[in-house]
Amino acid sequence: MQTNRFRLDRTLTPHTYDITLEPDLAAFTFRGRETVTVTAARPFSAVTLHAAELTITSAVLRLGASASAPVLRARRITYDKRLETATLRFGRTVRPSRALRLELEFTGAINDKMRGFYRTSYEVRGTTRWGGATQFEATDARRAFPCWDEPDRKAVFILTLRVPKRLTALSNMPVASQRALPGTGLKELRYQPTVPMSTYLLAWVIAELESVAGRDKHGVPIRIWMTPGKKAQGRFALMTGRRSLEYFARWFGIPYALPKLDMVALPDFAAGAMENWGLVTYRETTLLVDPKHSSAQARQRVAEVVAHELAHQWFGNLVTMEWWTDLWLNEGFASYMDPKSVHSQFPDWHVWSQFVAGEYGVALRDDSLRNSHPIEIPVKDPHEIREIFDHITYSKGSSVNRMLEQFLTEPVFRKGLSRYLKRYAYRNARTQDLWRVLEEVSGKPVRAIMANFTRREGYPVVTVSPARGGVRLTQRRFLFDGGRDRRPPRRSQSAGRGGGRWSVPIVAAVEGRARPVYAVLTGAQATLRVPDRGWIKVNAGQSGFYRTAYAPELFSRLSRAVADQALSPLDCLGLLDDTFALARAGLMRVSQALGLVEAARRYTDVNVWMTVAGILSGAEQLLGEEGPQRRLAAFSRSLFRPLADRVGWEARPADGHLDALLRSLVISRMGHAHDPATVAEARARFARFVKTGALAPDIRGPVYAIVAEHGGPSDYERLLRVYRRSSLSEERVRILRALTHFRQAPVIRKALAFALTDAVRKQDAYMVLGGFGHNPAGRAIAWEFAKRHWALLTRRYSNGGLRMMTYVIDGATGGFTTQDALSDVRRFFRSHPVPGTARTMKQSLEVIGATIQWARRDGADLRRWLLLHAP
């Protein structure tokens, strides 16, 4: 077996870290000391452990558990920057022992990269203040203290912090003792020992904070923390956090493991949130809800992210993947469990339909690329690990979990997950461990079904054709470019018999039948016994991770069923999404996809219309000339106008959550389609808002975007004034996203330059670059800007938070549709590689190339269809 140079050897096993840290928030440095209790399995004369951007000033090995035990001092300390390790050489061989203590002193920097131990700024009464926070996932605990920074090296952590008296200091566990340090202005807080856990889950936050607090029904104290002046914004998260904690304890049949739960909104945070055990950290936009100024969408986002992170307290924290190859055991399950909790609290939100329109659709899109990757993917160095925090791990992982639950039934799936968590509690596991437990509980061939869905990239398209006695099902890999998979599956990725084929759970809805038809497609083809008349919708409820294509006669029947609203909204949006994807891949015509859109006019479900909006945005890529673009806009207006008349601009007393989402979507699409009345109303409402501050939160995003798309330099300045006067992160993000809708080159250049100033937090700046990358008027300008500032962007993001540089790359290039652009992007990528983004660069090139092929193949078909159907 090939060894991984980035993994530490197993000579020493850490058991307990006793860490003391003293940060200097003026100089942005810290000094620390730690004692690590270790066991030695074999003789050694040197100790290699992870340390990055640290200086170890003293290293002592105590040869016993007592303070009087003999000691060895390290004679030499060397560092390997690439492997992110430090090696302590003691000059003599130490025998195996169960009672060794490694005592280290070290210094480091509180960085500005939102990783490791980093700094965050906030304002108190108009003055900028500084705090410190941690983000250790995946491999950045080593930037805060020397350690064995691998998920299966679980240990107990005892943390002591020495901080200014005026600051709040939080960690995973409650404070065990506190004392003032006379003459220093500092206080020392020592925290209770943690349960055994991985290094990446240790955390601390130091800042001026205030909180709202409560308890769940089991008595667990829950606090929501934020910087001063935002206390009211934490109450929604407190409510949904309490309910989620109770829900997961009940669902898994396992109590929450720690004595408290703190959740902190940080002004600077690279990811959406981080599940540190007992001290969960968030962006402000994913934890705080302003009662007056937050939209329904923002409120839902907070509920979803809080539920996701609290699901991790079981999946990821209690049981942790053995190595990052199985990251999906953390993220795929948290992404599947969070809609369960949210649905239990807010059933009228229809989050499972939103899941299919969002997470499931994104997973199908990304996994149709040749440059996708398996859910279970071997990774070695930290750059490779960071790149897999992507839609395959999260969205495909959650989608195949949903498919597996449908196959096993919810009670069996739940029983299996509970048994798995109890069996591996406080330990590590691999995917096959989970499959083994689920097979024990269900008696079904889980591994045979799931292997090709997790151990190889891609998924099948199941083609449904008429056959004697029913319909014939065949399968092949679905690819974004419509080609065939030229690479045979690696032997280790095969499910065994069937080779490169999938074992596909089939659920089919049939006209006139109350109950679905079930089957498993294991080979190249099979026959499903159903009546030969009426419609059949394979993949009913969109639970299976595959696409479905229909022979013309069967597709015509389904189109009529859509026109008659005979399909559920969930099945309608699934059929729409599949049809458009098949058109992009050349397996259908784009005119057929738009014909199905036209048939769906009578649906009112917001998730159906989100899918329609995505189809129309995709169709825009095929049209370069102004005339066809105008006809597509006219067709879009004709689709959305009845909805616009129904939902209006003002919320009504009887409106629910989905009405608010639909109103926002409809106004946005009508404005983008150049509806004169919508544009005029948006501009009028924005003008009143500038004077009075009155504008409903649910329509602020669409209004800002419409003003930008149909505005000029003066509108840009007005939006910037709104940005500067707001302290609400959600509002500032709305403005940044709106700026990317401007169409005049001078304004676009101003907005791009503004994004890189200190007025925009680093975590938000990439939104501007990516947004312009999907704006036809700003695409080329944004790409030239990115190339000119590549060194700065790389310094900011390639060594920063999870995947932030990949967002820059994808956003800046994803909208291109010409061969010249493809050649330019390819040349630039070749000469400007960025560690940890190789797959993203390949995916960007693949998407551009496939879009060019699609435009050549279907552009004329779309123009002909619009001539006949656009008003």
N, C-alpha and C positions, 0 to 999 in steps of 0.2 A: 504494500500500500504506500502510495506517495505521501511523504510528510509535508505538512504545511509550515513553511518557515516562519509564518506570522503567528503560529501557535506556540505557547510555552510548553516546555517538557513537563512531565508529571513527577519529577523528583520531589518537589515540595507541595504540600497541600495546605492552604491557609484555612484557619478555623475562625479566628476572631481578629478584627482590626480595631484597635483603640487609637482614634485619630483626634488630634488637637490642631485647630486652625485659627490663625489670627490674621484677618484681612486688613489691608490698608486701602480704604475706599477713596483716598485722596491721591495716592500714588499708583493705585490699581495694581498692587502686588499683594502677595500673601506669604506667610511662612507657616510651616507646619511641622509636626512631629507625629510619629505613629509607632505603635508596637503591634506587630503581627504575630500571633501565635500560630506556629506551623508544625506539621509533621513531615519528617524526612523518610521517604520510602527506601532510599539507597544512599550510599556514601556520596559526598559532594565536596567541592572546594570553592565553588562559585555559585552565586544565586543570580538568575536572570529573571526579571519581572518587568512589567510594562511601566514606562515613564516617558511622557512626551512633553516637551517644553517645560520641564522641571529641572532643577539643579539639586542633586542630593548632596548635602554638605557634611553629613555624618552617617555612617552605617556600622552598626554593631550587631553581632550575633551572640545572644546569650544562650549558653549551652545548658539550659534547664529552666524550670518554671519559676524558681525563686529569685528574688532580687540579688541574692548572694552567689548565684551560679556564675561560673567562669565565663569570660567574654572573649570574643574575637573581633577585632576591628578590621574593616575592609582596607586592604592595602592599596587597592586600585579600583576606581569606578569608571567604567566606560559606557558610552551611549551609542546606540544604533538608531539614527534618525529615521531610516526607511522602515525598520521593523518596530520602531517606537518602543524600544526597550532600554533598560539600564542593567549592566552586569556588575555585580559586586564580587570582587575576588579577595578571598580571605587568606590565601597563602598556605593553607593546610587542609587536609581532608577531615571532614566531619562525618561521624558514623550515623547510621540511621537512628532516629529518635522520635518519640511522640511528644516531646516537651522542649521545643526550641522557640525562642522569641527573637524576632528580627526588629531592631530598634533603629528608626531612620529619622533624620531631620532633613528638611527640604524647603525650597523656595520656588515660587512661580509667579506668573502674571495673571491678573484678572483681565481677560482679553475682551475684545469687542466683536468677536465672531459668533456669538450665541451658541457656543459649544464649550464643553468642559466647565470651568468656573469662569463666568463672564459677568460683565457689568451691564446694568440697565439704568436708564435715566428716567426721571419723572419730575413734575413740577409741583411745588408746594408754595402757594401764595405768590406765584409768579417767579419763583426762584428754582433753578435746576438743581435737583438733588441726584445722588447716585446710590444705587444699591448693587447687590451681587446675587446671582442665582446660578443654578447648575443645569446642565443638559448633558447627560452622560451616555444616552443611547446614540449610537451603538457602541462605540469604542473610545469614549472620551472621559471616562473616570480617570484614566491614566494621565490626564492633563491637570488633575486636581490633587492626586496623591499616588505614590507608587503602589502598584497592586497587580494581582493576577486578573486581568481585565477580560475575562471570558465568561460566558453565561453559565457554564457548568462548574465554575469555581465558587460555589455559594459559600457564604460565611456570615457570621454575626458582626455587626458594625456598632461600635460605641463611639459616638461623636461628641466632641467638645468644641464649642465656638467661643471665641473672645471678640466681642463686638462693642461698638459705642453704645452707651447706656440708653440713648434715645431711640435706638432702632429695635425693630422686632426681628427675631431670628427664629426660623422654623426649620424643622427637619422631619424625618420619617416618623419618629416616635415622640411621645410627650417629654417635656423637660423633667429630668430626675432631680436635679439640684441647680441652684443659681446663687452666685455670690458676686459682690462688687470687687473690683481689683483696685485697691486704694492708690490714688495718685496717678491713675492712668486714664480716667474717664471711660473705662471699659467695664463690661460685666462679662462673667464667664457662665455659660450655660452648658450643662452636661445632660445629654439625652439618654433615655433608657436604651438598653441594648435592643437591637432589631431582632426579628426572627431571621433564620438563615435565608439569605437572598443573594442575587447576583449583583455585581458591582454597578451595573448600569442603572439600577433602581435606587441607589443611594442618592439623596438630594438634600439641599439646604437653600434657603432664601433669606436674604438679609436686606431690610429696607424699612422705611416708614410705612406702616400698613395699618389699616383698620379692617374690621370684620363684622359680618353678621353670623349668628350661630344658632344651632338647633341640635336635636338628637333624632336618630331614627327610632323605630318602635322597639328595637333591641337595646336601646340606651347608648349607642355609639355616638359620641360627640362629633358634630360636623360643623366646620367653619369655612366660610368663603371670605378670602382676603383680597384686598385691593389697595391701591395707593389712595392717599387722602382725598376726600370729597366725592367718592363714588359708592358710598355705602349702600344707597338704595338700589344700585344696579346689581347687587349680588343676591337679591331675594329670590329671583326666579331660579337661579342655579341651586340655591339652598333647597328649594322645594323639590326640583327634579332630581337633585343629587340624593336627597333622603329617600325618595321613592325608588330610585334605581338601586341604591344599596339594599333596600328591603327586598326588591324584586329579585335580584340575583341571589341573595342568600336563600330565598324561598325556592327559586327555580333550580339552583344547583343542589339544594339541600345541605349547604355548607355555610356556616356563619362567616362573616367578614373576620379576617384573621388578626387585625391590629386594634389597639385600644382607642384610636381616634382617626379621623379623616380630615385633613386640611386640603383645600383647593385654592390656588393662588392665581390671580390674573396679573401677568407680567407685561409691562409696556413693550419690552423687547423679547421676542420669542420666535425662533425660526420655524418650528413646526406648528401644527394646530394646537397640540397639547402633548403632555408626557405623563405616563401613568406611574411615576415614582410612588412606591408603596407607602400609602399614608400621607403623602405630600404631593398631590397631583398639580402640575403647573400647566398654564394655559396662556395663549394669546388673550388679550382683553376681549377681542371680538368673539371668542369661543366660550367665554364665561360670564361676561357682563351683559345685562339687558337693561337698557334705560326705559323706565315705564312710559315716558312721553315720546321718545325719539327713536326707539328701535322698531324695526319692521317685523311682521309675522315670520318672514323668512329667517331673519336673524335670531328670533326666539327659537325657532325650530332647530337652527344650527347649534345653538347652545345646548338644547335638550339632547341632541344626537351626540355631540362631542362629550358631554358629561357622561352620558350612558356608555359610550365607547370606552372612556378611560376607566370607569368603574367596573366594567366587564373585565378589564385587564387585571383587576385586583385578584381575580381567580385565574383567568386564562392569560398567562404571562408572568404573573407575580407568584401566585401560589404554586403553579406548575409552569416551568420555564422551558423553552426549547433548549435542546442540548447544545446546538450550534446554530449559527445564523442561517444555515441551509433550510431550517425548519421555522424561519421567522413567521411563516403564515399561521403556525399554531398559535402565535400571539395575535397577529393582526387580522387574519382571516376570520378568526372566531370572535374577536371583539367587534369587528365590522358586521358580523352576522347577529350578534347578541344585542347590539345597541338598538336596532329597530324593534326588537322584541320588547325591550323595556319602554321605549318611547310609545309604541302602540298600546301597551298596557295603561299608560298614563293619558294618552291623547288619541283614543280610537278614531275620532272624527278627522284626524289628519291624514288617514289612509297612507301611512308611511311605507307599507309594502308596495303599493303602486308606485310611489316615489322612488323606492329602492330599485324597482325594475327599470323605470325611466332614467334613473341616474347610475347607480353603482353597477348594476347588471349590464346596462348598455355600454358603459365605459369599458368594462372588462372585455366584452365581446369585441369592441373596436380595437383595443390595444393588443388583444391576443390573436387577432387576425393578421398581424404583421409577421413577416418571415423572421424579423429580428426581435420577436418576443422571447420569452424564456419560461421554463417550467416553474410552477409554484415551488416545488422543491428543487432548489438550484445550488450546486456547490459554489461556495464563495470562500475566498482566502483572505485577501488584504482588506483593510478598512475602507478603501475606495469602492471596492466591489460590494461590500456590505451596504454602504450608504445608497448605492444605486438601486437596490432591490426594495427600497421603501417606496413601492410604486403601485399602479393600479392592478398589476397581476397579483401581487401579494395581498393587497387589501380587498380589491373589488372582485377579482376572480376567486380569491380564497373564500370570501363570504358567499359568493354565488354558488360555488360547488357545495358549500355547507348547506345552503338552502335546498339544493337538488338532493343531497344525501338525506336530509330530514324528510323530504317528500317521499323518498324511496323507503325509508325505514319506518316512517310515521313519527309524529312528534313525541309521544310518550316513550317510545323505544330510544329515540335519539337522546332525549333528556336523561333517561336512566343511564345510558352509556356514557354520556359526558360527566355525569355525577360520579360514576364509578371510576372513570379515568382520573378525575381531579382528586378523589380520595386516595387512589392507589399511588399517585405520584406527588402528593402534597409535599412541599418544601424540597422537591427534587427536580430533576430535568427529564425530558422525554423527547421522543422522536415521533414522526408521523406514523411509522408502523406500530408504535405502542398504542396509539389511539385507535388505529384500525383493528388491532387485536382485541381491544376491549369492546369495541362496537360489534365485532363478530361474536364475541362471547354472549353479549346481551341479546343480539338480534337473531343469531343463527343464519344470517345472510352473508353472501360473499362480498363483503365490503371492499376488501383489497382488490378483487378482480374488477369491480365496478369503478373504483376510484383511481387505480394506478395510472392510467393514461390521462386522467384529468389533472393529476398533480405532478407526475414525473416526466411529462413531456410538454412542450409548448403547443399551443393551438387547440382547436376543437373542431367538431364535424359540422358540415351542413347535411341535414337529412332531407333527401328529395322524396316527395310523396307523389306517386303516379297511380292512375287507375289500374286495377288488376282483377282478374276473375276472382270473385268472392270477397273483394275488399280493395285494399290499396297496397301497393308495393313500396317499401321503404328501402332506400339505399343511402350509403354514407360515403363521404370523402372529406378531407380536410378543407375547411373554408379559409381562403386567403384573401387579403385586402385587395390584391391586384388581380384576383380572378384566376391565377395560374394554378398549377398542380404542385404538390409538395415533391420537390425533386430529391429531398434528403430522406433516406429510409430512417426510421426511428432507431436510436441506439438500443442495443440489446437490453441495457439496464433500465431503459425507460419503457419497455414493452410490458403490457399486462400479462404476457404469456401468450396463450393461444389468441389469435386475432392480430398479433403483430402491431402494425400501425393503426389498426382500427380501434374505435372506442366501444365500450359497453355502455350503450345509451339508454337510460330509463325513458320510456315513452309514455306520456300521458296525453290522450287525445279526447277532445270534446267532439261529439257527433250530433248533428242536427236531429232533434226528436228524441234523444236519449238523455235521461236525467243524470245518469252516472257516467263518468269518463271511462275510457278503455285504457287498460294498462298493458305494457309489454316491455321487454328489454331487447334492443337491437344489438346483437353481439357480433355479427359477421358483416359481410359486405352488403347483404340485403335480407329482407324478411317480408312476410305478408301479414297485414293486419286485417282481421276479419271484421268488416263493418258493412252497412248497407251501401249499395252502389249509387244511391241517389242522395241528394242533399249535401250540405257542406261538412267538412271535417277539418278541425283545427288541431294540428299536432303541436305538442308542447303547450297544452292548455295551462293557463296560469303562468306561463313563462318560467316554470321551475327548473327545466333542464338547461344545462349549459351547452347549447348548440343553436344553430339557426335552422330554419325550415324553408325549403323551396317547394313549390307546387307546380304540377303540370298545368298547362293553360286552362283546361276545363275546370279543374279543382280550384284554381285561383279565381276564376270568374265567379264560381259559387260563393267563395269567401268574400269577394268584393260586394256581391249583392247582400250578403249577411251584414257587412259593415254598413252599407247604405241603409239597411233596415234596423240597425243597432241591435242585431241579434247576438253579436259578440259582446262579452263584458268589456269595459274600458281597458282592463289589463290585457286581454287578448287582442283588442284592437291596436293598442300601442305596440305590442310585441310584433304583430303582423306588419304594421307600418315600418317599424325599425328594421325588421328582417328584409322587407321588400326593398327598402332604400339601400341597405348594405349589399344586397344581391345586385342591384343596379350599378352601384359603384364598382363592383367586382366584375361587371360584364356578363352576369348570369341572367339578367333581365334588362329591360330598357328603362331609362329614367322616366319616360312617359308613362309607363305602367305604375311606377311608384307615385307619380303625381296624380294619376287617375285614382289611385286608392286614397290619396289625401283628399281628393274632391269627394269621394264617397263617404268620408268620415265627417262631413260638415255638421251633421246633426248631433255629434257628441258634445258634451259640455264639460267633461272631466278635464281638469287642468293638466293631468299627466299625459293624456292624449295630445293636448295642444302643445305641451313642451316638446313632444316628439315631432309634431308637425313643424314647429319652429326650427328644430334642428335640421329637418329635411330641407326646408326652404333656404336655410343658411348654407347648407351643402350645395344646393342647386346653384346658388349665386356664383360658386367657384367656376362653373362651366361657361359663364356669360361674361365676355369682355366688352361687348359693344353696348352703347347706351340704350339703343332701342329695345333689345331683348331684356335688359335690366329693368327698363320701365314696365314692360309687359309682365315680368315676374313680380314686380312691386304691385301692379294692379291686381294680379291674381291673389297675392297675399292679402291685400286690402279686402277683396271680395270674400275671402275666407274668414277673416277676423272681424269684419264689420258687424255681423249679427251679434257676436259675443260682446263687442264694444258697446253696442246699443243696450245690451242686457245688463252688463256690470257697471257701466258708467264710470264716473270719476270719484264719486263719493261713496264711502262705506255706508251700508244700511244696517239698521238694528238687528235684522235677522241674519246678517252675514256671518259666516264662519271662517275658519282658518284658510280653507281651500279657496273661498271666494276672494280673500285678500291676495293669495298667490296668483289666481287667475287674472284679477284686475291688473296687477303689476305686469304680468306677461302680455296681456292684450294691449295695454297702452304702449309698452315697449315695441311690440311688433308693428302696431299701426304707425307709430312715429318713424320707425325704421323704413316702413313702406311709403313714407312721404305723404301720409294722409294730411291734407291741409288743415282740417279742423283739429286734429290731434296735435299737430305741431303748434298751431296758434294757441290752443288751450294750455299746452305745456309751457310755452313761453310766458303767457299771461300769469300762470300760477307761480312760475319762478320769479317773475318781477315782483309779485305781491310778497313772496317769501323773503326776498332780499330786503324789503321794507319792513315787514311785520314779523318775520320768523315763523309764519304759519304755513305748514305744508305737511300733509299726512305722511307719516314715515313709510307706509307701504308703497307710496308712489314716488318717493323722492328719487330713488335710483333711476326709474324710467324718465322722470322729468329732467333730471340732470343730464342724462345721456341724450335725450332729444334736443335739449338746448345746445349741447355741444355739437351734435351732428349737423344741426341746421343753423349754427351760430358762427361767430367770428371772434376776433381778438378781444372785443369788449366783454363778450360772454366768458371768455377764458379768464379774464381778470376778475369778473364777478364770482366765478366758481372758486378761484384761488382765495378770495376774501372769505368765502364760506369755509373753506378748508382751514385757513389760519385761525379763524375765530372759534372753531369747534375743538373741544377737548375730548369728544366721543370718538373712539377709534373706529367704530362702525361707520360714522358719518364721514370721516376722513377717507376711509376705503371706498365708500360710495363715490366721493369726488374723484379720487384717483382713477377709478374705473371709468367714470364719465369722461375724463379728459381724453381717453383713448378713442373717443368717437369724433373728435375734431377732424376736419378734412382739408384745412388749408396748411400748406407746407410750413410757413413761418410759425404757426401756432403749434404744429406737431413738434417742431424742433424745440420750441420753448418748453413744452410739456416734458419732453424727453430729458432736457437739461435739468429741469426742476426735479425730476425723479431722483437725480443723483446728488441733490443738495442735502444739507443737514435737516431741512424742513420735512423730509420724508424719511421715515425709519427704514433701515436696510431691509427689514422683513417685508416691506410693502413695495419697494421700488420696482421689483421685477414685474409687478402687475402692469405697470405702465408700458414697459418694453413689450411684454407678451400681448397686451391688449392691442397695441398698434400693429403688431405682427399679424393680426387677423382683421385689420382695417385696410381695405384695398388702397385707400389714399395714403395710408401711413406705413404700409408694409416695407417698401424699399427704403424709405427714410429711416425707419427703425432699425433695419438690418445694417445700413451704413453706420448708424450711430453705435450699434453694438460692436461692429468691427473696430471702429475708432477707439472705443473704450474697453476693448476686450481684456486688456491687462488689468484694468481697474475692476471689471466685473469678476474676473477670475480670482483676484485677491479677495474680493468681498465674499464670494459665494462658493468657490470650489473647495475651500477649507472651512466653510461655515456650516450652517445647519443642514439637516437632512435634505438632499436632493435640490437645493435651491438653485444651483447652477444648471441642473437639468431643466428646471422650469424656464430659465432664461433662454436656453438653447431651443427648446420646443416652441416657446412663445414667439421668439424672434424669427423663426424659419417656417413654422407649420403652415402658413397660409399661402406660400408661393405656388404658382401654377404654370411657370414657363420653363423651357429648357435652359435659357440663359441663366435664370436664377438658380436652377439646380446645379449647373456647372460652377457657378460662383460659390455657392454654399459648399459644394464638394471640395473645391480648391482650398477654401478657407479652413475647413475642418481638417484637411490633411496637414496644413502648415501650422495649425493652432490647436493641437490636442489638449484636452483637459482631463486629468486623472479622474476616474469614476464616472465619465460621461460617454464612454465609447459606444455603449448600446444606444443611448439616446441620440447620438449623432447619426448612427446607422438608421434608426427609426425615422428620424427627420428626413433623411435623404429618400428613404423608401416611400414615405407618405407623399413627398413632392413628386417623385417619379410616377407613382400610381395615379395621382391626381391629373398629371399631364396625359397619361394614357386614357383616363376616363373622359377628359375633355375632348380628346381627338375622337374617341369612339362615340360619345353620346351628345356632344354639343349641338350638332345639327338636329338630332331627335328632339332635344329639349326646345330648340327654337321653333320647330314645326308645331310642337304641341302647344306652345304658348300662343302662336298665331291663331290657333283654333279655339283655345279655351280662355285666354285672358280677356277680361271685359274691355 
